[in-house]
Amino acid sequence: MKTKDLEDVLILATDGIRVIPPRSLLVESGLLDSEARTFSKYLKNKGYVKLSALRAKLLEAAEIEFEAMKLSISINLEDAISSST
């Protein structure tokens, strides 16, 4: 299978998220290890990110959002307490 065809299949499988799947998953899917390695490098050169990096970015974003939500709740509680006294 051509590299571009593999990329098209990956895009469909990931709903367009530009992520590099683990090489072990590519091998389990039928690629030789050398083909999986070459395909991973191809994707990296095209700007795709590793799944683990995407996971870390999502967790970081979620943590920031969670901290912002806690701050907002705190401010709202402080406002409610100060206005009720």
N, CA, C and O atoms as a Tinker XYZ file with bonds, in Angstrom:
   340  protein
     1  N      0.847000   -1.176000    0.000000    73     2
     2  CA     0.000000    0.000000    0.000000    64     1     3
     3  C      0.891000    1.237000    0.000000    63     2     4     5
     4  O      1.897000    1.273000    0.708000    81     3
     5  N      0.542000    2.228000   -0.767000    73     3     6
     6  CA     1.310000    3.460000   -0.847000    64     5     7
     7  C      1.173000    4.260000    0.452000    63     6     8     9
     8  O      0.175000    4.156000    1.166000    81     7
     9  N      2.194000    5.053000    0.733000    73     7    10
    10  CA     2.200000    5.867000    1.950000    64     9    11
    11  C      1.005000    6.807000    1.986000    63    10    12    13
    12  O      0.367000    6.959000    3.027000    81    11
    13  N      0.699000    7.430000    0.872000    73    11    14
    14  CA    -0.439000    8.360000    0.820000    64    13    15
    15  C     -1.742000    7.622000    1.098000    63    14    16    17
    16  O     -2.623000    8.156000    1.773000    81    15
    17  N     -1.875000    6.396000    0.584000    73    15    18
    18  CA    -3.076000    5.604000    0.856000    64    17    19
    19  C     -3.183000    5.276000    2.340000    63    18    20    21
    20  O     -4.268000    5.329000    2.919000    81    19
    21  N     -2.049000    4.935000    2.949000    73    19    22
    22  CA    -2.040000    4.669000    4.391000    64    21    23
    23  C     -2.451000    5.916000    5.173000    63    22    24    25
    24  O     -3.201000    5.835000    6.146000    81    23
    25  N     -1.952000    7.057000    4.733000    73    23    26
    26  CA    -2.305000    8.308000    5.400000    64    25    27
    27  C     -3.801000    8.572000    5.283000    63    26    28    29
    28  O     -4.435000    8.988000    6.252000    81    27
    29  N     -4.362000    8.336000    4.118000    73    27    30
    30  CA    -5.806000    8.530000    3.926000    64    29    31
    31  C     -6.615000    7.620000    4.845000    63    30    32    33
    32  O     -7.625000    8.040000    5.410000    81    31
    33  N     -6.170000    6.375000    4.990000    73    31    34
    34  CA    -6.853000    5.439000    5.886000    64    33    35
    35  C     -6.751000    5.928000    7.329000    63    34    36    37
    36  O     -7.727000    5.870000    8.077000    81    35
    37  N     -5.568000    6.410000    7.721000    73    35    38
    38  CA    -5.372000    6.918000    9.070000    64    37    39
    39  C     -6.272000    8.117000    9.336000    63    38    40    41
    40  O     -6.860000    8.223000   10.412000    81    39
    41  N     -6.384000    9.012000    8.377000    73    39    42
    42  CA    -7.238000   10.196000    8.528000    64    41    43
    43  C     -8.683000    9.768000    8.752000    63    42    44    45
    44  O     -9.371000   10.323000    9.609000    81    43
    45  N     -9.141000    8.791000    7.991000    73    43    46
    46  CA   -10.502000    8.287000    8.185000    64    45    47
    47  C    -10.667000    7.630000    9.547000    63    46    48    49
    48  O    -11.689000    7.814000   10.209000    81    47
    49  N     -9.675000    6.871000    9.963000    73    47    50
    50  CA    -9.757000    6.131000   11.225000    64    49    51
    51  C     -9.711000    7.051000   12.442000    63    50    52    53
    52  O    -10.239000    6.705000   13.499000    81    51
    53  N     -9.091000    8.209000   12.305000    73    51    54
    54  CA    -8.945000    9.121000   13.445000    64    53    55
    55  C     -9.823000   10.354000   13.323000    63    54    56    57
    56  O     -9.613000   11.335000   14.036000    81    55
    57  N    -10.792000   10.319000   12.441000    73    55    58
    58  CA   -11.692000   11.458000   12.220000    64    57    59
    59  C    -10.931000   12.745000   11.937000    63    58    60    61
    60  O    -11.338000   13.824000   12.365000    81    59
    61  N     -9.825000   12.622000   11.214000    73    59    62
    62  CA    -9.067000   13.795000   10.792000    64    61    63
    63  C     -8.064000   14.319000   11.796000    63    62    64    65
    64  O     -7.377000   15.302000   11.517000    81    63
    65  N     -7.959000   13.692000   12.960000    73    63    66
    66  CA    -6.976000   14.132000   13.949000    64    65    67
    67  C     -5.598000   13.699000   13.466000    63    66    68    69
    68  O     -5.378000   12.527000   13.161000    81    67
    69  N     -4.681000   14.646000   13.401000    73    67    70
    70  CA    -3.349000   14.372000   12.844000    64    69    71
    71  C     -2.442000   13.790000   13.926000    63    70    72    73
    72  O     -1.639000   14.495000   14.538000    81    71
    73  N     -2.594000   12.483000   14.144000    73    71    74
    74  CA    -1.877000   11.810000   15.203000    64    73    75
    75  C     -1.111000   10.619000   14.648000    63    74    76    77
    76  O     -1.581000    9.926000   13.746000    81    75
    77  N      0.083000   10.391000   15.204000    73    75    78
    78  CA     0.892000    9.239000   14.811000    64    77    79
    79  C      0.557000    8.096000   15.767000    63    78    80    81
    80  O      0.823000    8.202000   16.964000    81    79
    81  N     -0.016000    7.018000   15.266000    73    79    82
    82  CA    -0.320000    5.897000   16.153000    64    81    83
    83  C      0.972000    5.205000   16.594000    63    82    84    85
    84  O      1.997000    5.313000   15.920000    81    83
    85  N      0.925000    4.499000   17.718000    73    83    86
    86  CA     2.116000    3.757000   18.148000    64    85    87
    87  C      2.560000    2.779000   17.054000    63    86    88    89
    88  O      1.735000    2.182000   16.363000    81    87
    89  N      3.864000    2.633000   16.915000    73    87    90
    90  CA     4.390000    1.748000   15.875000    64    89    91
    91  C      3.893000    0.317000   16.073000    63    90    92    93
    92  O      3.646000   -0.395000   15.100000    81    91
    93  N      3.748000   -0.102000   17.323000    73    91    94
    94  CA     3.254000   -1.462000   17.591000    64    93    95
    95  C      1.857000   -1.667000   17.013000    63    94    96    97
    96  O      1.530000   -2.758000   16.545000    81    95
    97  N      1.041000   -0.632000   17.045000    73    95    98
    98  CA    -0.300000   -0.722000   16.470000    64    97    99
    99  C     -0.231000   -0.844000   14.949000    63    98   100   101
   100  O     -1.005000   -1.585000   14.343000    81    99
   101  N      0.697000   -0.117000   14.342000    73    99   102
   102  CA     0.869000   -0.220000   12.900000    64   101   103
   103  C      1.322000   -1.621000   12.511000    63   102   104   105
   104  O      0.871000   -2.170000   11.506000    81   103
   105  N      2.216000   -2.197000   13.312000    73   103   106
   106  CA     2.699000   -3.556000   13.046000    64   105   107
   107  C      1.560000   -4.559000   13.232000    63   106   108   109
   108  O      1.393000   -5.470000   12.422000    81   107
   109  N      0.775000   -4.389000   14.303000    73   107   110
   110  CA    -0.379000   -5.265000   14.526000    64   109   111
   111  C     -1.377000   -5.172000   13.379000    63   110   112   113
   112  O     -2.097000   -6.128000   13.094000    81   111
   113  N     -1.413000   -4.016000   12.726000    73   111   114
   114  CA    -2.349000   -3.810000   11.618000    64   113   115
   115  C     -1.852000   -4.389000   10.305000    63   114   116   117
   116  O     -2.570000   -4.366000    9.305000    81   115
   117  N     -0.614000   -4.914000   10.300000    73   115   118
   118  CA    -0.138000   -5.598000    9.119000    64   117   119
   119  C      1.102000   -5.048000    8.450000    63   118   120   121
   120  O      1.575000   -5.623000    7.469000    81   119
   121  N      1.649000   -3.939000    8.957000    73   119   122
   122  CA     2.879000   -3.410000    8.375000    64   121   123
   123  C      4.085000   -4.126000    8.971000    63   122   124   125
   124  O      4.049000   -4.584000   10.113000    81   123
   125  N      5.132000   -4.215000    8.199000    73   123   126
   126  CA     6.405000   -4.684000    8.734000    64   125   127
   127  C      6.954000   -3.593000    9.640000    63   126   128   129
   128  O      6.595000   -2.427000    9.484000    81   127
   129  N      7.819000   -3.950000   10.583000    73   127   130
   130  CA     8.367000   -2.957000   11.496000    64   129   131
   131  C      9.073000   -1.840000   10.743000    63   130   132   133
   132  O      8.928000   -0.671000   11.099000    81   131
   133  N      9.835000   -2.178000    9.710000    73   131   134
   134  CA    10.546000   -1.150000    8.934000    64   133   135
   135  C      9.553000   -0.231000    8.206000    63   134   136   137
   136  O      9.789000    0.972000    8.090000    81   135
   137  N      8.451000   -0.799000    7.720000    73   135   138
   138  CA     7.420000    0.023000    7.065000    64   137   139
   139  C      6.739000    0.937000    8.075000    63   138   140   141
   140  O      6.459000    2.100000    7.783000    81   139
   141  N      6.473000    0.405000    9.265000    73   139   142
   142  CA     5.831000    1.202000   10.319000    64   141   143
   143  C      6.742000    2.359000   10.733000    63   142   144   145
   144  O      6.281000    3.481000   10.943000    81   143
   145  N      8.033000    2.070000   10.846000    73   143   146
   146  CA     9.006000    3.103000   11.214000    64   145   147
   147  C      9.053000    4.196000   10.139000    63   146   148   149
   148  O      9.038000    5.386000   10.456000    81   147
   149  N      9.109000    3.788000    8.882000    73   147   150
   150  CA     9.149000    4.743000    7.768000    64   149   151
   151  C      7.871000    5.574000    7.724000    63   150   152   153
   152  O      7.922000    6.784000    7.506000    81   151
   153  N      6.724000    4.926000    7.932000    73   151   154
   154  CA     5.441000    5.635000    7.912000    64   153   155
   155  C      5.355000    6.627000    9.069000    63   154   156   157
   156  O      4.855000    7.739000    8.896000    81   155
   157  N      5.837000    6.234000   10.240000    73   155   158
   158  CA     5.837000    7.149000   11.388000    64   157   159
   159  C      6.690000    8.380000   11.110000    63   158   160   161
   160  O      6.286000    9.498000   11.429000    81   159
   161  N      7.862000    8.185000   10.518000    73   159   162
   162  CA     8.731000    9.316000   10.164000    64   161   163
   163  C      8.060000   10.209000    9.127000    63   162   164   165
   164  O      8.143000   11.434000    9.211000    81   163
   165  N      7.397000    9.595000    8.151000    73   163   166
   166  CA     6.671000   10.346000    7.124000    64   165   167
   167  C      5.615000   11.236000    7.784000    63   166   168   169
   168  O      5.503000   12.418000    7.460000    81   167
   169  N      4.842000   10.660000    8.712000    73   167   170
   170  CA     3.792000   11.429000    9.383000    64   169   171
   171  C      4.382000   12.551000   10.230000    63   170   172   173
   172  O      3.850000   13.661000   10.252000    81   171
   173  N      5.478000   12.265000   10.925000    73   171   174
   174  CA     6.125000   13.287000   11.748000    64   173   175
   175  C      6.583000   14.456000   10.883000    63   174   176   177
   176  O      6.419000   15.613000   11.268000    81   175
   177  N      7.154000   14.162000    9.722000    73   175   178
   178  CA     7.610000   15.212000    8.809000    64   177   179
   179  C      6.453000   16.032000    8.254000    63   178   180   181
   180  O      6.643000   17.180000    7.851000    81   179
   181  N      5.259000   15.453000    8.232000    73   179   182
   182  CA     4.076000   16.174000    7.748000    64   181   183
   183  C      3.363000   16.939000    8.862000    63   182   184   185
   184  O      2.315000   17.542000    8.628000    81   183
   185  N      3.925000   16.917000   10.066000    73   183   186
   186  CA     3.352000   17.693000   11.162000    64   185   187
   187  C      2.408000   16.941000   12.077000    63   186   188   189
   188  O      1.779000   17.549000   12.943000    81   187
   189  N      2.294000   15.647000   11.908000    73   187   190
   190  CA     1.476000   14.855000   12.817000    64   189   191
   191  C      2.174000   14.783000   14.171000    63   190   192   193
   192  O      3.397000   14.902000   14.237000    81   191
   193  N      1.422000   14.591000   15.245000    73   191   194
   194  CA     2.002000   14.471000   16.577000    64   193   195
   195  C      1.789000   13.055000   17.102000    63   194   196   197
   196  O      0.834000   12.374000   16.731000    81   195
   197  N      2.697000   12.630000   17.972000    73   195   198
   198  CA     2.556000   11.315000   18.567000    64   197   199
   199  C      1.327000   11.298000   19.466000    63   198   200   201
   200  O      0.965000   12.310000   20.068000    81   199
   201  N      0.709000   10.163000   19.545000    73   199   202
   202  CA    -0.477000   10.005000   20.371000    64   201   203
   203  C     -0.193000   10.392000   21.816000    63   202   204   205
   204  O     -1.026000   11.030000   22.459000    81   203
   205  N      0.963000   10.018000   22.329000    73   203   206
   206  CA     1.317000   10.354000   23.713000    64   205   207
   207  C      1.451000   11.865000   23.896000    63   206   208   209
   208  O      1.069000   12.398000   24.938000    81   207
   209  N      1.986000   12.552000   22.897000    73   207   210
   210  CA     2.110000   14.013000   22.973000    64   209   211
   211  C      0.732000   14.671000   22.948000    63   210   212   213
   212  O      0.487000   15.641000   23.665000    81   211
   213  N     -0.160000   14.140000   22.122000    73   211   214
   214  CA    -1.519000   14.666000   22.063000    64   213   215
   215  C     -2.206000   14.456000   23.401000    63   214   216   217
   216  O     -2.885000   15.350000   23.906000    81   215
   217  N     -2.028000   13.278000   23.971000    73   215   218
   218  CA    -2.623000   12.977000   25.280000    64   217   219
   219  C     -2.120000   13.965000   26.326000    63   218   220   221
   220  O     -2.902000   14.472000   27.130000    81   219
   221  N     -0.819000   14.239000   26.318000    73   219   222
   222  CA    -0.240000   15.177000   27.292000    64   221   223
   223  C     -0.809000   16.580000   27.092000    63   222   224   225
   224  O     -1.123000   17.264000   28.066000    81   223
   225  N     -0.945000   17.011000   25.844000    73   223   226
   226  CA    -1.509000   18.335000   25.576000    64   225   227
   227  C     -2.956000   18.422000   26.033000    63   226   228   229
   228  O     -3.373000   19.440000   26.586000    81   227
   229  N     -3.725000   17.360000   25.805000    73   227   230
   230  CA    -5.124000   17.356000   26.235000    64   229   231
   231  C     -5.235000   17.381000   27.758000    63   230   232   233
   232  O     -6.071000   18.090000   28.318000    81   231
   233  N     -4.384000   16.602000   28.418000    73   231   234
   234  CA    -4.395000   16.603000   29.884000    64   233   235
   235  C     -3.998000   17.967000   30.432000    63   234   236   237
   236  O     -4.578000   18.445000   31.407000    81   235
   237  N     -3.003000   18.592000   29.798000    73   235   238
   238  CA    -2.576000   19.925000   30.230000    64   237   239
   239  C     -3.710000   20.927000   30.043000    63   238   240   241
   240  O     -3.972000   21.739000   30.931000    81   239
   241  N     -4.374000   20.876000   28.909000    73   239   242
   242  CA    -5.488000   21.787000   28.647000    64   241   243
   243  C     -6.619000   21.546000   29.641000    63   242   244   245
   244  O     -7.236000   22.492000   30.130000    81   243
   245  N     -6.890000   20.272000   29.938000    73   243   246
   246  CA    -7.946000   19.943000   30.890000    64   245   247
   247  C     -7.590000   20.457000   32.282000    63   246   248   249
   248  O     -8.459000   20.944000   33.005000    81   247
   249  N     -6.320000   20.351000   32.659000    73   247   250
   250  CA    -5.883000   20.834000   33.974000    64   249   251
   251  C     -6.040000   22.347000   34.054000    63   250   252   253
   252  O     -6.500000   22.869000   35.070000    81   251
   253  N     -5.665000   23.050000   32.998000    73   251   254
   254  CA    -5.811000   24.508000   32.983000    64   253   255
   255  C     -7.279000   24.885000   33.085000    63   254   256   257
   256  O     -7.643000   25.792000   33.833000    81   255
   257  N     -8.126000   24.183000   32.329000    73   255   258
   258  CA    -9.557000   24.461000   32.367000    64   257   259
   259  C    -10.122000   24.169000   33.759000    63   258   260   261
   260  O    -10.954000   24.922000   34.265000    81   259
   261  N     -9.669000   23.075000   34.375000    73   259   262
   262  CA   -10.128000   22.707000   35.703000    64   261   263
   263  C     -9.723000   23.772000   36.721000    63   262   264   265
   264  O    -10.527000   24.157000   37.570000    81   263
   265  N     -8.478000   24.247000   36.640000    73   263   266
   266  CA    -8.014000   25.285000   37.563000    64   265   267
   267  C     -8.804000   26.576000   37.366000    63   266   268   269
   268  O     -9.137000   27.253000   38.338000    81   267
   269  N     -9.104000   26.917000   36.122000    73   267   270
   270  CA    -9.898000   28.118000   35.844000    64   269   271
   271  C    -11.307000   27.971000   36.417000    63   270   272   273
   272  O    -11.869000   28.928000   36.949000    81   271
   273  N    -11.873000   26.772000   36.305000    73   271   274
   274  CA   -13.202000   26.523000   36.835000    64   273   275
   275  C    -13.190000   26.653000   38.368000    63   274   276   277
   276  O    -14.105000   27.232000   38.953000    81   275
   277  N    -12.143000   26.108000   39.009000    73   275   278
   278  CA   -12.036000   26.216000   40.470000    64   277   279
   279  C    -11.930000   27.687000   40.892000    63   278   280   281
   280  O    -12.556000   28.103000   41.867000    81   279
   281  N    -11.140000   28.464000   40.157000    73   279   282
   282  CA   -10.979000   29.880000   40.475000    64   281   283
   283  C    -12.306000   30.612000   40.312000    63   282   284   285
   284  O    -12.672000   31.435000   41.152000    81   283
   285  N    -13.014000   30.318000   39.250000    73   283   286
   286  CA   -14.307000   30.943000   39.000000    64   285   287
   287  C    -15.305000   30.622000   40.112000    63   286   288   289
   288  O    -16.027000   31.498000   40.587000    81   287
   289  N    -15.333000   29.358000   40.517000    73   287   290
   290  CA   -16.235000   28.951000   41.602000    64   289   291
   291  C    -15.866000   29.685000   42.888000    63   290   292   293
   292  O    -16.734000   30.163000   43.618000    81   291
   293  N    -14.569000   29.766000   43.149000    73   291   294
   294  CA   -14.099000   30.438000   44.355000    64   293   295
   295  C    -14.511000   31.912000   44.362000    63   294   296   297
   296  O    -15.002000   32.428000   45.365000    81   295
   297  N    -14.303000   32.568000   43.239000    73   295   298
   298  CA   -14.669000   33.987000   43.136000    64   297   299
   299  C    -16.174000   34.154000   43.295000    63   298   300   301
   300  O    -16.629000   35.051000   44.004000    81   299
   301  N    -16.948000   33.291000   42.637000    73   299   302
   302  CA   -18.406000   33.382000   42.745000    64   301   303
   303  C    -18.869000   33.147000   44.181000    63   302   304   305
   304  O    -19.777000   33.828000   44.658000    81   303
   305  N    -18.253000   32.192000   44.870000    73   303   306
   306  CA   -18.611000   31.942000   46.265000    64   305   307
   307  C    -18.266000   33.138000   47.148000    63   306   308   309
   308  O    -19.051000   33.549000   48.002000    81   307
   309  N    -17.063000   33.689000   46.918000    73   307   310
   310  CA   -16.664000   34.861000   47.694000    64   309   311
   311  C    -17.636000   36.016000   47.469000    63   310   312   313
   312  O    -18.033000   36.685000   48.423000    81   311
   313  N    -18.022000   36.255000   46.214000    73   311   314
   314  CA   -18.969000   37.312000   45.897000    64   313   315
   315  C    -20.320000   37.060000   46.560000    63   314   316   317
   316  O    -20.927000   37.974000   47.118000    81   315
   317  N    -20.785000   35.814000   46.494000    73   315   318
   318  CA   -22.086000   35.484000   47.082000    64   317   319
   319  C    -22.055000   35.644000   48.585000    63   318   320   321
   320  O    -23.015000   36.141000   49.174000    81   319
   321  N    -20.959000   35.229000   49.224000    73   319   322
   322  CA   -20.856000   35.350000   50.689000    64   321   323
   323  C    -20.754000   36.802000   51.097000    63   322   324   325
   324  O    -21.401000   37.227000   52.055000    81   323
   325  N    -19.946000   37.573000   50.378000    73   323   326
   326  CA   -19.798000   38.982000   50.761000    64   325   327
   327  C    -21.065000   39.786000   50.497000    63   326   328   329
   328  O    -21.342000   40.738000   51.227000    81   327
   329  N    -21.821000   39.443000   49.503000    73   327   330
   330  CA   -23.062000   40.193000   49.227000    64   329   331
   331  C    -24.209000   39.769000   50.145000    63   330   332   333
   332  O    -25.192000   40.497000   50.284000    81   331
   333  N    -24.089000   38.606000   50.767000    73   331   334
   334  CA   -25.176000   38.154000   51.648000    64   333   335
   335  C    -24.967000   38.590000   53.081000    63   334   336   337
   336  O    -25.858000   38.433000   53.916000    81   335
   337  N    -23.798000   39.136000   53.375000    73   335   338
   338  CA   -23.550000   39.555000   54.766000    64   337   339
   339  C    -23.692000   41.037000   54.941000    63   338   340
   340  O    -23.516000   41.548000   56.047000    81   339
